[in-house]
Amino acid sequence: MRVTLLALQGCPLSSVSGPLEILAYANGVLSKTNTKTKTKEKAEAMTVEVVTEQDIQIDCLGGLKLTAHRTMNEVLTTDVLIVAAIGHPALRQKPFDENTLAWIRAQYQAGAQIVSLCTGAFLLAATGLLDGKKATTHWACERLFRDRFPNVQLQHEQMITQDGALMCSGGASAYQDMTLFLIRKYYGDAVAHQCAKAVLVDLDRHTQLQYAHFNPSRQHQDKAVHHAQDWLQQHASEHFTVADLACQANLSERQFKRRFKQATGESTLAYIQAVRVEMAKVVLETTNTTIERVAVSSGYEDVRFFRQIFKRHTGVSPTEYRAKFGGR
C-alpha cells in the first residue's frame, strides 16, 4: 500500500515526522503479526513517502529543514494521500498553487483516500473537494475557515471527520489520532491498540472541545457591541438579562440581538455562556473550589444547569475537566 505525505514550505515538522514515525512503528508491529498469522489474508504494509511541490528541500516552521523523497509531480497515483498541516493559514502570504490543487484533485479522482492534518484542511478545502462535505481543522482557526470556505460543513469540535474518501483531523497533535485511525482502518484493531499504547494516545479521543479556548471576535466596527463586550468581561458573573445588556449598548433588545450576532458571529446567549464557561475553566484549573461555588462565581445559581452548559461547551464535566487540566 502506497502512502504519500504532501508537505508544503513552512509546515510544522511534527505534522510530517509524527505520522511517519507512527506508521513505521505500525509496519513493525504488522510484520510480527503477519508472521504469527496462519491465514492467507494478511494486511499489506505501507510504503510511506514525503513529497513536496517543487523543491525537495522543505523549510519547516521554526527554521528546521527537511528533505522530501521526491516532488509531487513524480507521483502519478497513491492509495492514501496525507496533506500535512500548513502552519497558521493567516500567516501564509501567497495563495495555494493551482498545480498543487489540481494534483490533489487528480489523486482523489484516481481513487485515493485523501486525509488532511490540522490546518492542512485549508489546502484540501481550496481544491473544492470539501464543498458540501464534513470537515474539521484546528479549533483556533474555526472562524477563518468558515469565512474562507462557507460551503464546507465544518465540525470544528470533532477530532476526526470522514465523508466518503475525504478525512480531516483537528488540532496539532490530532495527527496522532488520525494516524491511529488509519492504522485501525488498514491494519485492524489489534495493531492500532498496540501502536496507541506505544505513543501514549487514547483511541477514544473524539472531540477538541476540552482543549479549545473561546476567542471572541473583536474585529468588527460596531462601537455599541464593543461596549457590551467590554461590560460582559467585567460583569459576566452577575445576574442580568439580555435586555439589561441591550441597555448598556443603548439599543432595544431586538436591535441589540441582531447587531450582536452580525458583529460577533455568535448569538447573545451563546456568547454569554462561552464567556462564563471560560471563567469557570480558569477557576477549575487554578483552585480547589467546589463545583457549586465555581457555578455561582460563573453566574449560575443552578449547579445542574451549569454542569449541562459546561459539558456542552467542553465535551466533559467540570470534575473531569479539573482532573485533566487542574493543578497549575
C-alpha positions in Angstrom: 0.0 0.0 0.0 1.4 3.4 -1.0 1.0 6.3 1.3 2.1 9.8 0.2 2.5 12.7 2.6 2.4 16.1 1.0 4.3 18.8 2.9 4.4 22.5 1.9 7.0 25.0 2.7 6.5 26.4 6.2 4.8 23.2 7.5 5.2 22.1 11.2 7.8 19.3 11.2 5.7 17.2 13.7 2.9 17.1 11.1 5.3 15.2 8.8 7.7 13.3 11.2 4.9 12.3 13.6 2.8 10.3 11.1 6.0 8.9 9.6 7.2 7.5 12.9 3.8 6.1 14.0 3.3 4.4 10.6 6.8 3.0 10.7 6.2 1.5 14.1 2.9 0.1 12.9 4.7 -1.6 10.0 7.0 -3.3 12.5 4.0 -4.5 14.6 2.3 -5.7 11.4 5.3 -7.7 10.3 5.3 -9.6 13.6 1.6 -10.0 13.5 1.7 -11.4 9.9 4.4 -13.8 10.9 2.2 -15.3 13.6 -0.9 -15.3 11.4 -1.6 -18.6 9.8 -4.4 -17.4 7.5 -3.6 -16.4 3.9 -5.3 -13.0 4.4 -2.6 -10.6 5.7 -2.6 -6.8 5.8 -0.3 -5.2 3.3 2.4 -3.0 4.8 2.5 0.7 3.9 5.3 2.4 2.0 5.4 6.0 3.1 7.0 8.8 1.1 7.1 12.6 1.7 6.6 14.8 -1.3 6.6 18.5 -1.8 5.6 20.9 -4.5 8.8 21.8 -6.4 12.0 21.9 -4.3 12.5 18.7 -2.2 14.2 20.9 0.5 11.5 22.0 2.8 11.9 24.9 5.2 9.7 23.8 8.2 8.2 26.0 10.9 10.9 27.2 13.3 13.7 27.1 10.7 14.1 23.3 10.7 14.8 21.8 7.3 13.5 18.5 5.8 14.4 16.7 2.6 11.4 15.1 0.9 11.7 11.9 -1.0 10.5 13.4 -4.3 8.3 16.1 -5.8 4.5 15.5 -6.1 4.6 15.5 -9.9 6.7 12.4 -9.8 3.8 10.6 -8.1 1.1 9.6 -10.6 -1.1 7.7 -8.2 -1.2 6.7 -4.5 -3.5 4.8 -2.2 -3.6 7.3 0.6 -2.7 11.0 0.3 -2.0 12.7 3.6 -1.9 16.5 3.5 0.3 17.8 6.3 -0.5 20.9 8.3 0.4 24.2 6.7 1.0 26.3 9.9 -1.4 29.2 10.6 -3.3 29.9 7.4 -3.5 33.7 8.2 0.3 33.9 8.1 0.6 32.5 4.5 1.2 35.4 2.1 0.6 33.6 -1.2 -2.4 31.7 -2.4 -2.1 27.9 -2.9 -0.5 26.9 -6.1 -3.1 25.8 -8.8 -0.9 22.9 -9.9 -0.9 21.6 -6.3 -4.7 21.9 -6.1 -5.1 20.1 -9.4 -2.7 17.3 -8.3 -4.7 16.7 -5.2 -7.9 16.6 -7.2 -6.3 14.1 -9.6 -5.3 11.8 -6.8 -8.9 11.9 -5.4 -10.4 11.2 -8.9 -7.9 8.3 -9.2 -9.4 6.7 -6.1 -7.0 7.8 -3.3 -8.1 8.2 0.3 -7.4 11.9 1.0 -6.5 12.9 4.6 -5.8 16.4 5.9 -4.0 17.0 9.2 -4.8 20.1 11.3 -4.7 23.2 9.0 -4.0 21.1 6.0 -7.8 21.2 5.8 -7.4 24.7 4.3 -5.4 23.3 1.4 -7.8 20.4 0.9 -10.8 22.8 1.1 -9.2 25.1 -1.5 -9.4 22.2 -4.1 -13.2 22.4 -3.8 -13.4 18.7 -2.9 -14.8 19.5 0.6 -17.7 21.6 -0.7 -20.9 20.3 0.8 -18.9 17.8 2.9 -18.0 17.4 6.6 -14.6 18.6 7.7 -12.6 19.7 10.8 -9.5 21.7 11.4 -7.7 23.3 14.4 -10.2 24.8 16.7 -8.4 28.1 16.8 -8.9 28.5 13.0 -12.7 27.9 13.0 -13.8 31.4 12.2 -11.2 31.9 9.5 -12.1 28.5 7.9 -15.8 29.4 7.9 -15.1 32.8 6.3 -13.0 31.3 3.5 -15.0 28.1 2.9 -18.7 28.7 3.7 -19.8 25.7 1.6 -17.9 23.2 3.8 -19.8 21.6 6.6 -17.2 22.5 9.3 -17.5 20.4 12.5 -14.7 22.2 14.5 -15.5 20.3 17.7 -14.6 17.0 16.1 -11.2 15.4 16.3 -11.7 13.4 13.1 -14.3 13.7 10.3 -14.9 11.4 7.4 -17.1 12.0 4.4 -16.5 9.3 1.8 -12.9 9.2 0.8 -12.2 12.6 2.4 -10.9 12.7 6.0 -9.8 15.6 8.2 -8.3 15.8 11.7 -8.3 18.6 14.2 -5.6 20.5 16.1 -1.9 19.9 16.1 -1.4 16.7 18.0 -4.5 15.2 16.4 -2.2 13.8 13.7 -1.7 11.0 16.2 -5.5 10.3 16.3 -5.7 10.4 12.6 -2.7 8.1 12.1 -4.0 5.6 14.6 -7.4 5.8 12.8 -5.7 4.9 9.5 -3.8 2.1 11.2 -7.0 0.7 12.6 -8.7 1.1 9.2 -6.0 -0.8 7.2 -4.2 -2.9 9.9 -7.1 -3.7 12.3 -7.8 -3.1 16.0 -5.0 -5.2 17.4 -2.2 -3.3 15.7 -3.9 0.0 16.4 -4.2 -0.7 20.1 -0.5 -1.7 20.3 0.5 1.5 18.5 -1.7 3.6 20.7 0.0 2.2 23.8 3.4 2.9 22.3 2.7 6.5 21.6 0.6 7.1 24.7 -2.5 8.2 23.0 -6.1 7.1 23.8 -8.0 5.7 20.9 -11.3 7.2 22.2 -10.4 10.9 21.8 -13.3 12.2 19.7 -13.6 16.0 20.5 -11.4 19.1 20.5 -13.8 21.0 22.8 -12.0 20.4 26.0 -8.8 21.9 24.5 -10.5 24.9 22.8 -10.3 28.4 24.2 -13.1 30.9 23.5 -11.6 33.8 21.4 -14.4 36.3 20.9 -14.4 38.3 17.7 -13.4 42.0 18.2 -12.5 42.7 14.6 -15.8 44.4 13.9 -16.5 48.2 13.9 -19.7 48.3 16.0 -18.9 50.5 19.0 -22.1 49.6 20.8 -21.3 45.9 20.6 -17.7 46.6 21.6 -19.1 48.4 24.7 -21.3 45.4 25.5 -18.4 43.0 25.1 -16.3 45.1 27.5 -19.1 45.2 30.0 -19.5 41.5 29.8 -15.9 40.8 30.6 -16.3 42.7 33.9 -19.9 41.6 34.8 -20.4 38.1 33.3 -20.7 36.5 36.7 -23.5 38.8 37.8 -27.2 38.3 37.2 -28.6 40.2 34.2 -30.8 39.7 31.2 -30.2 40.3 27.5 -32.4 43.3 27.9 -30.0 44.7 30.5 -27.1 44.1 28.2 -29.0 45.9 25.4 -29.4 48.9 27.7 -25.7 49.0 28.1 -25.5 49.4 24.3 -28.4 51.9 24.3 -30.3 49.7 21.9 -33.6 47.9 22.0 -33.3 44.2 22.8 -34.3 43.2 19.3 -31.8 45.6 17.7 -29.1 44.5 20.1 -29.5 40.8 19.3 -29.4 41.5 15.6 -26.3 43.7 15.7 -24.5 41.5 18.2 -25.0 38.4 16.0 -23.9 40.4 12.9 -20.8 41.7 14.6 -19.5 38.7 16.5 -21.0 35.8 14.6 -22.5 34.4 17.9 -25.9 34.7 19.4 -26.0 36.8 22.6 -26.9 33.8 24.7 -24.2 31.6 23.3 -21.6 34.4 23.7 -22.6 34.9 27.4 -22.4 31.2 28.1 -19.0 30.9 26.4 -17.6 33.8 28.4 -18.9 32.2 31.7 -17.5 28.8 30.8 -14.1 30.4 30.2 -14.3 31.9 33.7 -15.2 28.6 35.2 -12.3 26.8 33.4 -9.8 29.2 34.9 -11.2 28.6 38.4 -11.2 24.8 37.8 -7.6 24.9 36.6 -6.2 27.0 39.4 -8.2 26.3 42.6 -9.9 23.5 44.5 -13.1 25.5 44.8 -16.2 23.2 45.0 -18.2 22.8 41.7 -21.1 24.6 43.4 -19.0 27.6 44.2 -17.5 27.5 40.7 -21.0 27.6 39.3 -22.0 30.6 41.4 -18.8 32.5 40.6 -19.6 32.0 36.9 -23.1 33.4 37.1 -25.1 30.2 37.6 -27.1 29.5 40.7 -28.4 26.3 39.3 -25.5 23.9 39.6 -27.1 21.2 37.5 -27.7 23.7 34.6 -24.1 24.9 35.0 -22.9 21.3 34.5 -25.0 20.9 31.4 -23.7 24.2 29.9 -20.1 23.4 30.8 -20.3 19.9 29.2 -22.0 21.3 26.1 -19.1 23.7 25.6 -16.2 21.5 26.6 -17.3 17.9 26.0 -16.5 16.9 29.6 -18.0 17.6 33.1 -16.4 20.2 35.4 -15.0 17.4 37.5 -13.4 15.7 34.5 -12.0 19.0 33.3 -10.4 19.7 36.6 -8.9 16.2 36.7 -7.4 16.7 33.3 -6.2 20.3 33.4 -6.1 21.3 37.1 -3.0 21.7 39.3 -1.3 24.7 37.8 
